[in-house]
Each structure stands twice: as C-alpha cells, then as structure tokens.
Amino acid sequence: MTSKVDMEKLVSLCKRRGFIFPSSEIYGGLSACWDYGPLGIELKRNIRDAWWRSMVQERDDMVGLDSSIMMHPQTWVASGHVEGFKDPLVECKACHQRWRADEARDGRCPACGGELTQPRMFNLMFKTLFGPVEEEAQVVYLRPETAQGIFVNFANIVDAARKKLPFGIAQIGKAFRNEITAGNFIFRSREFEMMEVEFFVKPGTDEEWLKYWRDARLNWYVNLGIKRENLRLRQHAKDELAHYARACYDVEYLFPMGWSELEGIANRGDFDLTQHSKSSGKDLSYFDPDSGERYIPYVIEPSAGVDRSALAFLVDAYDEEPDKEGLRVLLRLHPDLAPIKVAVLPLSRNETLLPMAREVYADLRKCFMSQYDDAQSIGRRYRRQDEIGTPFCVTIDFQSLEDKQATIRERDSMKQIRVPMAELKNSLAAKLAGEPLEVLPPGGSYWLGFEG
Ligand code: GAP
C-alpha cells in the first residue's frame, strides 16, 4: 500500500467530518448503502460537474440525457441483463455467509473456512412492482447501469439534436445492483451513481476510438490530481469480457485494498442497438449522409462511478505530516473538487474583528462555497480546514481593520500572502484556477505572520 491511509482511517474521517455516513445508521445501518453528508455531497457534485464539463460542455460531439431509472422491462431482456447479469453465489454450510464464487478461490468459506454449497447463479438486478394494485402490477427493474436509457433514446437524439457520427450521449445517474458481497466502503455498494457515455462511431473506426477514450479517461483523473503512479490501464482477457463487449480496458487505481477497477472503457460493438432494434421492432440504424450508407453504429463506452471516483480522490488526497502539535492531517484535493473552497477566519472572536470578517464571508460566499469559523485558536481552525481539503483560508486580523488587507493562507504549503480586500475575490478566483500563491495582486505582499 503506497497511500498514507487505510480504509478504516478514511471511513472514520469521512464520518467525523461529515463526508459519508452509513445509511439508516440509527436502525443499525443498511448493508452497502451510504449517505453523503454536507461535505460529501459537495465533493460528489464537484466530481459530476468536472466530468460533465470535460465530457459535454467542452466538446462539440457530445450531448446529455437524463433518462428514467425504471424502464420498460423488455429493455433488460433485450440488453441481456435478465439472462446474463448474474454472479455465481456460494453459501457456507457452517456460518451461512454468502460469497461470489470467485471470492472463495480455494473452495472454502473466506470467513470461517467452512465447506461451501455448489454455485448457483444470482441475478444482480433489483425488482420492484409497478402500478398501484399489487396483483396486477408488473415487475420492473431498478436499472443496473444508465447505459440502456441512452440506447433506447438513440433515435430520439439523432432526430432532435441533429448529430452526425461520431458523437456521444452522456448521462449521470443512480444505478442499483444487488451485489452478493458488497464492501470496501463506497467502492462497491448496492446503490451508487454512474457517469456514462455511449459514443457512437462508424464500424471500423471503433478500435481507434477505444484507444482515444482509454487515454482521455485516464488523463481526466490525472488532471484532477490523482498521482499517475497510482493509476494503470488493464486490458480485459477474452474470458472476462462482459456479455456485450468486444474489448475492454479498465482504468485501475491503487486503492488501500490493492489495484482495483475505477472505470471501464468498453467496445460494445453494435450489440445494444441491434438487440433493441430486434426486440422493439424499431429501426435503430443510422443513415450516414457523408457516405450514403445505412448501418448500426458501434459504441465505445467510458463508464465511471461517482462514488468510486470519490473514494479514489479521497485516498489519493489524504496526507499526514508531522507538525508541532503532532500530526497535520490534510486532504490535498484539487481545488475543483474541494467541498469548501475558502474559509473565512477572524483571528479571534474579538468583537471589533467580527463585522469585517462577516462582511468578507458574505461577499465571498456569493462566488465560492465558503465556510466561516471563529471557534477555537486560529491554528486549530487551519487544521480543521486542512482535514477537509479547503484550499485557502482568509484571515482577518487587527491590522486588517487599519490597512483593509486580509491574509490568504494556502493549504498545501501553508504559505501566506497579504492581499487588499478589493483584490480578494479576484485573487482567490485566480488561485483556485491554478495561479501560484506567489503571484501577488496589485498592493499584495508576502506575509510571515501567524503560523499556519
Ligand atoms: N455500463 C457499463 C457498466 O455498467 P461496470 O464495469 O459494471 O460497467 C462501470 O460499471 C463503473 O461503475 C465501474 O467501473 C465502477 O466505477 C462503477 N460501479 C459498478 N458497480 C459498482 C458498485 N456496486 N458500487 C459502486 N460503483 C460501482
């Protein structure tokens, strides 16, 4: 393990600081379901926004979609999920714990070493009843991936958005899987959020696009601060490909429990559109105005998990370093992902400082997700912000009352600069966008004041 944090420590920080709580905890929790607290929702929102910006907003060849979670049941027959979305389940004859067969490699129960039953196939889709009268109700599934909502809307979007191949449809939303063994915190849960693109291409160009998306997706994580050495690409062997895939790469991350899948980039060929064409009777082929041909497009699918990305970003950002009080714990989160961008801290609760501090806070929060904190010593407050990954603290001190300047303190280096109030907003915006702290706004100066 190269990261400085094990899962236990991270789970504890996430709970203590309001990132993530066990679901329904007062009732003893619901296995593999998690609730995101005040900081967790900001982190997730920032991950979604960063993904949407790079996948949709900054591209000409992508449009968005938000399809419903419950879909016509035939969707899942056509997609192969009713028949094929199954894991082999074994049960321990001694302690009755259930496992995916591949988790009990030596044929014994991983918990107690007991003898296991023969594997039986277990479908991972959750079922529910649709309609008000139970007897007449139809079984529908909670979607196990957002992808199918995209495929069934392919023709709608080609017509409405007037897109020419190659182009993609992006969707972010909840998915549900009745995982046999879930675990490792939010790595594998039964309810989670996906960020998926189905990128439609002309057959024959698919291998090239697969490589393009494989590299683009790995770089997305690097650009948001994940250390390159903690990421790797792994190509699926033929016998591990999903039922719809012709080829697939995983972006893997070195999680505390070892290298594991962070995102999959699959070449789904024409499997899904062909299946839905056959099953619905609707022609889902595409007329290519450039070549005059009609064909079923191939699909490249980068499919990522919001929760799993959040876990990777948290693990990678976690750091500890010795300081005079023992240990400084910090999350070196990329500013785009940090839940709180700026914390406003009056040097003390002295009442002459508070009006100015509150005024600065009221002003900054219009632009940035901000926090105000005047409880306990300034050193403690800096540490509290470090631990939740706040990139910048703004301190108002007695000198601020006279010279109308504030201190900006940077999380990672703990260096400080002094900035005129009138420049504060612009300066913070520039630094959050990557400008080095050393670049001073007009009237600014380096500051060797209160220790960080
Ligand atoms: N449409 C393709 C698809 O569903 P997948 O590899 O099964 O592919 C894609 O899932 C991504 O969704 C994974 O790489 C992971 O990030 C996330 N994911 C899948 N199952 C998950 C679970 N039970 N809990 C959390 N995230 C999950």
Residues whose N, C-alpha, C, O or C-beta is under 5 A from the ligand:
A	BS01	GAP	P144 E145 A147 R177 I186 F187 R188 S189 F192 E261 L262 E263 G264 S303 A304 G305 R308
